[in-house]
């Protein structure tokens, strides 16, 4: 399933609350790849 809609550049659809954390992380990876940026994580 695509996560964006044609004509809406910065609009992304996500699923329900239960999977939001992993979906958000995956979405950020997609955005970083699109913008040719390195996806980095950090630990507190």
N, CA, C and O atoms as a Tinker XYZ file with bonds, in Angstrom:
   176  protein
     1  N      0.844000   -1.176000    0.000000    73     2
     2  CA     0.000000    0.000000    0.000000    64     1     3
     3  C      0.891000    1.242000    0.000000    63     2     4     5
     4  O      1.837000    1.338000    0.782000    81     3
     5  N      0.585000    2.166000   -0.864000    73     3     6
     6  CA     1.334000    3.418000   -0.881000    64     5     7
     7  C      0.982000    4.249000    0.341000    63     6     8     9
     8  O     -0.138000    4.183000    0.847000    81     7
     9  N      1.932000    5.023000    0.804000    73     7    10
    10  CA     1.720000    5.841000    1.996000    64     9    11
    11  C      1.525000    7.310000    1.673000    63    10    12    13
    12  O      1.404000    8.134000    2.579000    81    11
    13  N      1.494000    7.644000    0.404000    73    11    14
    14  CA     1.324000    9.045000    0.031000    64    13    15
    15  C      0.190000    9.160000   -0.984000    63    14    16    17
    16  O     -0.286000    8.160000   -1.522000    81    15
    17  N     -0.231000   10.393000   -1.232000    73    15    18
    18  CA    -1.277000   10.649000   -2.209000    64    17    19
    19  C     -0.736000   11.575000   -3.288000    63    18    20    21
    20  O      0.006000   12.509000   -2.982000    81    19
    21  N     -1.093000   11.334000   -4.543000    73    19    22
    22  CA    -0.632000   12.203000   -5.627000    64    21    23
    23  C     -1.042000   13.654000   -5.384000    63    22    24    25
    24  O     -2.179000   13.927000   -5.000000    81    23
    25  N     -0.118000   14.572000   -5.609000    73    23    26
    26  CA    -0.410000   15.988000   -5.466000    64    25    27
    27  C     -0.221000   16.533000   -4.060000    63    26    28    29
    28  O     -0.264000   17.748000   -3.865000    81    27
    29  N     -0.016000   15.675000   -3.086000    73    27    30
    30  CA     0.210000   16.116000   -1.705000    64    29    31
    31  C      1.626000   15.708000   -1.310000    63    30    32    33
    32  O      1.860000   14.584000   -0.865000    81    31
    33  N      2.567000   16.639000   -1.479000    73    31    34
    34  CA     3.992000   16.332000   -1.339000    64    33    35
    35  C      4.378000   15.834000    0.053000    63    34    36    37
    36  O      5.083000   14.830000    0.156000    81    35
    37  N      3.954000   16.483000    1.103000    73    35    38
    38  CA     4.373000   16.102000    2.445000    64    37    39
    39  C      3.248000   15.451000    3.253000    63    38    40    41
    40  O      3.173000   15.638000    4.467000    81    39
    41  N      2.383000   14.697000    2.596000    73    39    42
    42  CA     1.301000   13.997000    3.273000    64    41    43
    43  C      1.595000   12.503000    3.252000    63    42    44    45
    44  O      1.823000   11.924000    2.190000    81    43
    45  N      1.589000   11.882000    4.423000    73    43    46
    46  CA     1.828000   10.449000    4.527000    64    45    47
    47  C      0.757000    9.824000    5.410000    63    46    48    49
    48  O      0.402000   10.376000    6.452000    81    47
    49  N      0.247000    8.675000    4.993000    73    47    50
    50  CA    -0.777000    7.978000    5.766000    64    49    51
    51  C     -0.106000    6.927000    6.638000    63    50    52    53
    52  O      0.844000    6.268000    6.216000    81    51
    53  N     -0.596000    6.781000    7.829000    73    51    54
    54  CA    -0.101000    5.755000    8.744000    64    53    55
    55  C     -1.270000    4.919000    9.231000    63    54    56    57
    56  O     -2.430000    5.302000    9.073000    81    55
    57  N     -0.960000    3.784000    9.818000    73    55    58
    58  CA    -1.981000    2.859000   10.301000    64    57    59
    59  C     -2.509000    3.246000   11.661000    63    58    60    61
    60  O     -2.466000    4.415000   12.041000    81    59
    61  N     -3.008000    2.267000   12.395000    73    59    62
    62  CA    -3.587000    2.485000   13.716000    64    61    63
    63  C     -2.549000    2.785000   14.773000    63    62    64    65
    64  O     -1.350000    2.810000   14.494000    81    63
    65  N     -3.013000    3.012000   15.983000    73    63    66
    66  CA    -2.139000    3.402000   17.086000    64    65    67
    67  C     -1.150000    2.298000   17.447000    63    66    68    69
    68  O      0.008000    2.589000   17.746000    81    67
    69  N     -1.577000    1.053000   17.426000    73    67    70
    70  CA    -0.723000   -0.056000   17.859000    64    69    71
    71  C      0.586000   -0.138000   17.071000    63    70    72    73
    72  O      1.641000   -0.390000   17.653000    81    71
    73  N      0.528000    0.067000   15.784000    73    71    74
    74  CA     1.739000   -0.039000   14.970000    64    73    75
    75  C      2.376000    1.288000   14.633000    63    74    76    77
    76  O      3.254000    1.350000   13.773000    81    75
    77  N      1.953000    2.349000   15.290000    73    75    78
    78  CA     2.410000    3.692000   14.925000    64    77    79
    79  C      3.903000    3.897000   15.104000    63    78    80    81
    80  O      4.537000    4.563000   14.285000    81    79
    81  N      4.473000    3.337000   16.160000    73    79    82
    82  CA     5.904000    3.558000   16.411000    64    81    83
    83  C      6.748000    2.969000   15.286000    63    82    84    85
    84  O      7.608000    3.653000   14.730000    81    83
    85  N      6.509000    1.714000   14.951000    73    83    86
    86  CA     7.292000    1.096000   13.874000    64    85    87
    87  C      6.944000    1.708000   12.528000    63    86    88    89
    88  O      7.824000    1.879000   11.684000    81    87
    89  N      5.683000    2.040000   12.312000    73    87    90
    90  CA     5.294000    2.670000   11.057000    64    89    91
    91  C      5.967000    4.030000   10.908000    63    90    92    93
    92  O      6.424000    4.388000    9.823000    81    91
    93  N      6.027000    4.784000   12.005000    73    91    94
    94  CA     6.686000    6.092000   11.974000    64    93    95
    95  C      8.159000    5.970000   11.656000    63    94    96    97
    96  O      8.693000    6.756000   10.874000    81    95
    97  N      8.822000    4.996000   12.252000    73    95    98
    98  CA    10.243000    4.767000   11.984000    64    97    99
    99  C     10.445000    4.402000   10.518000    63    98   100   101
   100  O     11.336000    4.939000    9.859000    81    99
   101  N      9.623000    3.493000   10.010000    73    99   102
   102  CA     9.729000    3.097000    8.603000    64   101   103
   103  C      9.466000    4.276000    7.683000    63   102   104   105
   104  O     10.132000    4.428000    6.660000    81   103
   105  N      8.501000    5.108000    8.039000    73   103   106
   106  CA     8.210000    6.280000    7.225000    64   105   107
   107  C      9.399000    7.237000    7.194000    63   106   108   109
   108  O      9.732000    7.784000    6.143000    81   107
   109  N     10.037000    7.437000    8.344000    73   107   110
   110  CA    11.213000    8.305000    8.375000    64   109   111
   111  C     12.338000    7.750000    7.513000    63   110   112   113
   112  O     13.072000    8.515000    6.888000    81   111
   113  N     12.481000    6.440000    7.473000    73   111   114
   114  CA    13.488000    5.833000    6.600000    64   113   115
   115  C     13.168000    6.114000    5.132000    63   114   116   117
   116  O     14.067000    6.400000    4.342000    81   115
   117  N     11.894000    6.033000    4.774000    73   115   118
   118  CA    11.479000    6.321000    3.394000    64   117   119
   119  C     11.763000    7.781000    3.040000    63   118   120   121
   120  O     12.267000    8.072000    1.955000    81   119
   121  N     11.439000    8.699000    3.959000    73   119   122
   122  CA    11.669000   10.122000    3.709000    64   121   123
   123  C     13.160000   10.410000    3.573000    63   122   124   125
   124  O     13.567000   11.164000    2.690000    81   123
   125  N     13.974000    9.815000    4.437000    73   123   126
   126  CA    15.426000   10.016000    4.348000    64   125   127
   127  C     15.959000    9.513000    3.016000    63   126   128   129
   128  O     16.798000   10.166000    2.395000    81   127
   129  N     15.480000    8.358000    2.573000    73   127   130
   130  CA    15.932000    7.814000    1.289000    64   129   131
   131  C     15.525000    8.734000    0.145000    63   130   132   133
   132  O     16.314000    8.988000   -0.765000    81   131
   133  N     14.293000    9.231000    0.194000    73   131   134
   134  CA    13.802000   10.138000   -0.850000    64   133   135
   135  C     14.634000   11.412000   -0.920000    63   134   136   137
   136  O     14.923000   11.923000   -2.002000    81   135
   137  N     15.020000   11.925000    0.271000    73   135   138
   138  CA    15.792000   13.160000    0.345000    64   137   139
   139  C     17.294000   12.935000    0.294000    63   138   140   141
   140  O     18.076000   13.867000    0.479000    81   139
   141  N     17.698000   11.679000    0.039000    73   139   142
   142  CA    19.114000   11.308000   -0.058000    64   141   143
   143  C     19.880000   11.683000    1.215000    63   142   144   145
   144  O     20.993000   12.207000    1.160000    81   143
   145  N     19.257000   11.400000    2.353000    73   143   146
   146  CA    19.880000   11.646000    3.655000    64   145   147
   147  C     20.080000   10.317000    4.356000    63   146   148   149
   148  O     19.336000    9.364000    4.124000    81   147
   149  N     21.077000   10.256000    5.206000    73   147   150
   150  CA    21.338000    9.041000    5.961000    64   149   151
   151  C     20.356000    8.959000    7.137000    63   150   152   153
   152  O     20.173000    9.928000    7.874000    81   151
   153  N     19.733000    7.795000    7.296000    73   151   154
   154  CA    18.839000    7.582000    8.429000    64   153   155
   155  C     19.701000    7.156000    9.607000    63   154   156   157
   156  O     20.402000    6.147000    9.539000    81   155
   157  N     19.645000    7.930000   10.692000    73   155   158
   158  CA    20.442000    7.621000   11.865000    64   157   159
   159  C     19.547000    7.538000   13.080000    63   158   160   161
   160  O     18.555000    8.260000   13.184000    81   159
   161  N     19.899000    6.652000   14.003000    73   159   162
   162  CA    19.183000    6.540000   15.263000    64   161   163
   163  C     20.152000    6.859000   16.402000    63   162   164   165
   164  O     21.369000    6.859000   16.216000    81   163
   165  N     19.611000    7.122000   17.548000    73   163   166
   166  CA    20.454000    7.373000   18.717000    64   165   167
   167  C     19.823000    6.709000   19.934000    63   166   168   169
   168  O     18.623000    6.434000   19.950000    81   167
   169  N     20.621000    6.460000   20.926000    73   167   170
   170  CA    20.119000    5.895000   22.168000    64   169   171
   171  C     20.406000    6.887000   23.290000    63   170   172   173
   172  O     21.456000    7.530000   23.304000    81   171
   173  N     19.475000    7.007000   24.226000    73   171   174
   174  CA    19.686000    7.973000   25.307000    64   173   175
   175  C     20.821000    7.591000   26.233000    63   174   176
   176  O     21.110000    8.313000   27.187000    81   175
